[in-house]
């Protein structure tokens, strides 16, 4: 099971074999505003490498923003992994936390653990295993009879023999009922998570067209829907740049609860929460956004508004009290 899928779950024993660089941006890309180089140059994707630091102020801002976000996302990942176990937790890392000169490198998970051990006065250069607490298991494995049967033989038939086709691109679903559902549901939801202002709509759409996620013929329909959201009288203020926007950012109450609101807007110590939904309004949607509010208040922010945006044929706005 991945760490992401384990959120909100608990297990008697957890094994976490992982050591990564929390600042690794080798696979990361971001949009560069080409108009600053040439007025006729459209936005284009650039790899977020250190080369951006030598480009210009925009390149430096893109690199530092992605580095900070990547660091926070990976620390959240580590937090989730370390808080899933009830009885026993086994952490297995590499040795990248120390450089070839023996210097500490806290960009890696292993470096963070070594730093902790050093602060506690427990670190020893030649020791690789450290144990804390008791190994004694509290729970006992159930010996109750099970009706489950072990399957020892399987019959395999190629999917090609059944005239099946595998779709690896959402663009092939357009102009179908399912495609329309995707347009107004998951896909739009994902695109809105990347939009902070009206000016970014075209770049986000073009990116998804280039990636084969949507057909070019569907881009105008999607742009119309996104424009409706961003320019809606009750929402346009939140896409104006007046607020600092955090899209799908994981937040924790400091215990075991992690929440991920679609859009969190911050101005000073005041916050606005926006969550996107499809279909009909339900009480569970209100309960979910109230839970988001509870966690954000624990972070010493005053929640001014909780807004549910229903993405159907018409944009329906519900302010939750």
C-alpha positions, 0 to 999 in steps of 0.5 A, spaced: 500 500 500 502 506 498 503 512 503 498 516 500 492 510 500 494 509 507 491 516 510 486 515 515 488 508 516 491 504 522 495 498 522 498 494 528 505 493 524 508 498 519 514 497 515 516 503 511 522 502 507 524 509 504 529 514 503 528 520 498 531 527 497 525 532 499 528 537 495 529 533 488 525 536 483 528 532 477 521 530 474 518 537 476 515 542 471 512 549 471 509 554 467 514 560 465 511 566 462 514 567 455 511 574 454 516 577 459 521 575 454 517 576 448 510 579 447 508 574 442 511 568 446 506 564 450 507 560 456 511 554 456 513 548 461 520 548 464 524 543 468 524 546 475 532 545 475 537 550 479 538 553 472 532 557 473 536 561 478 541 563 473 535 565 468 531 571 471 527 573 477 521 569 475 525 563 474 528 564 481 521 565 484 519 558 480 524 554 483 524 556 490 516 555 490 517 548 487 522 547 492 518 549 498 512 545 496 516 539 494 519 539 501 512 540 505 509 535 501 515 530 502 515 532 510 507 531 510 508 524 506 513 522 512 508 524 517 503 520 514 508 514 514 510 515 521 503 515 524 500 509 521 502 504 526 499 502 533 504 497 535 510 497 531 514 501 526 520 499 522 523 504 518 528 502 513 533 508 510 539 508 505 545 512 507 544 518 503 543 522 510 551 522 510 555 525 505 562 522 503 565 526 508 561 524 513 557 531 514 549 531 515 545 531 509 538 533 512 535 533 505 534 526 506 529 522 510 535 518 513 539 525 514 533 527 519 533 521 523 540 521 524 540 528 526 534 526 531 539 521 534 545 526 534 540 531 538 539 525 543 546 523 544 544 516 541 548 516 534 554 512 533 558 512 526 558 504 526 551 502 528 546 502 523 540 499 527 536 503 533 530 500 537 525 504 541 520 502 546 518 494 547 518 489 541 512 485 545 506 485 541 499 487 544 494 484 539 494 477 538 493 473 531 486 470 531 485 463 530 478 463 528 476 459 522 476 462 515 471 460 509 476 463 505 479 458 499 486 458 496 485 459 489 491 454 486 489 454 478 487 460 474 485 460 467 488 466 463 485 469 456 488 475 453 484 481 453 485 481 445 481 475 444 475 479 447 475 485 442 477 489 448 481 496 447 485 499 452 484 507 453 490 510 456 488 517 454 482 521 456 481 525 450 478 518 447 472 519 451 470 526 449 463 526 446 460 520 450 456 520 456 462 518 460 466 523 457 462 529 459 461 526 466 469 527 466 469 534 464 464 536 469 467 532 474 474 529 476 478 533 470 475 540 471 476 539 479 484 537 477 484 543 473 481 548 478 486 545 483 492 549 478 488 555 477 489 561 481 487 567 477 483 568 470 490 569 466 492 562 468 486 558 465 489 558 457 495 555 460 492 550 464 488 548 458 493 548 453 498 543 458 492 538 458 491 538 451 498 537 449 498 531 455 493 528 451 488 529 457 483 533 453 481 533 445 483 540 442 475 540 440 473 540 447 478 546 450 473 551 448 467 548 452 472 547 458 474 554 458 467 556 458 466 552 464 472 555 468 471 562 466 464 561 469 467 559 476 473 564 476 469 570 474 463 568 478 461 574 482 461 570 489 468 567 487 472 572 483 475 576 489 478 569 490 482 569 484 484 576 484 491 575 487 488 578 493 489 572 497 495 567 498 492 561 495 494 553 497 491 548 492 490 541 495 495 542 500 495 537 506 494 540 513 494 536 519 491 538 526 498 535 529 495 528 531 492 523 526 488 527 522 490 530 515 485 534 511 486 536 504 481 542 502 481 543 494 482 551 495 485 554 501 485 562 501 489 566 506 490 573 507 493 575 514 490 570 519 484 570 516 482 564 511 477 562 506 475 555 504 473 553 497 471 545 495 469 543 489 463 538 488 459 535 482 452 532 483 447 534 488 448 538 495 449 533 500 449 534 508 456 530 508 459 535 503 457 540 509 460 536 514 467 535 510 468 542 509 466 544 517 471 539 518 476 542 514 475 549 518 476 545 525 483 543 523 484 550 520 482 554 526 487 549 530 492 553 526 490 559 529 487 562 523 480 565 523 475 562 518 471 567 514 467 563 509 466 556 507 464 555 500 461 549 496 462 550 489 457 545 485 460 544 478 454 542 474 451 545 467 450 551 472 455 553 477 451 553 484 454 556 490 453 554 497 456 558 503 456 553 509 455 556 516 
